[in-house]
Amino acid sequence: MKYKKWTLDQKLEILASSEEIGIVEACRKYGVSTGTLYNWKKKHDHKGEAGLKVTYDTKSKEHKEVVEENRILRKLLSDREIELEIQKELLKKKFGTSDPRKI
């Protein structure tokens, strides 16, 4: 089942309608569960319109950016480790030791 995403204006309209015609009738009219409507009402009473704003979109964008940055940094780190390993092997072949301090 796909969930409907309500905008701030729609939520405010449904809450205003529930005050006029009652919660059960507003739920039937707009197809919203009573639990959802009570959650919206509680958030609206506690924080006002800011409590009803959609916040999951901004978090997911930030999360994607952080995940992408981590991927790039891990790749750079693994490339650097490979370069160091190659340098050690070359030193070992040339001088018989991989420790540059013993040269």
N, C-alpha and C positions, 0 to 999 in steps of 0.2 A: 504494500500500500504506500503510495506516495503522499507525503505530507505537504499541505499547502503552506506557503510562506506568506505571512500577512505583513503588509506595510504598516508604518506607524499611523498613517491617516486612517487606514481600515480598522486598526485596533481601537483607535479613539472613537471612531464612528460606532463600532459595535458596543463599546463601553457606554457611550451616551445613549444608545438605543436600549441597552439593558436597564438603564435607569428609568427610562420612560415606559417601556412595555413589560419589563420584568426579565429576569435572567433566563428562565426556561424558554420563553417565547423568542428572545433574541438569539439564543443558541440554536433553536430550530430554524429560525429565519436565515441565519448566516452559515449554518452548518458547522458550528464550533462546539466542542464538548464543554460541559459545565466546568470541568476541572481546569481546562485551559482558560476559560473566561475568569474564573476565580483567581488563577495565577496572575493574569493580566491586571485584574482589579487590585490585587495585593501589591504588585510592583508599582502600579500607577499611584496608589495611595501612599506608598513608602517613598518613592523617588520622583514621582511626577512623570512627565513625558520621557525623561532620560531613562527611566526604568523599562520602558517599552521599546526602546530603540534596539535594532538588530546589531549584535556585537560579534557574532561568529564569523562574519565575512572578513573583518579587519584582522582578526586573530589568525585566520587561515592564510592570509597573504603574508603576514609577518612570519608565520611558521614556515611557509614555503621558501621565503627568502633566506631564513636561517639554515634550513636544510640544504639549500643550494650552496650557500657559503661554506658550510661544513664539508660538502662533497668536494668543492674546489680545494679547500685547505688540505684535506686528506690526500688528494691526488698530488698536490705539491710536495707534501711531506714524504709520500712514498717514492716520488721521483728523486727527491734529495737523498733518501736512504739508499736507493739503487746506485746513484752516482758515488756515494761514499764507499759502498761495497766494491764497485769497480776500481776506484782509486786504491783501495787497500790491496786488491788482487794484483794490480799493476805494480805497486810497490814491492809486494812479496816476490813477484817474478823478477823484478829488476835488482833488488837489493837483498833478497832472501828473508825479509821481515816486513810485516805490515804495520809496524809501529814506526812512525816518522821520527820519533825522538832517538831511535837507535841508529839512525843513518849517519 
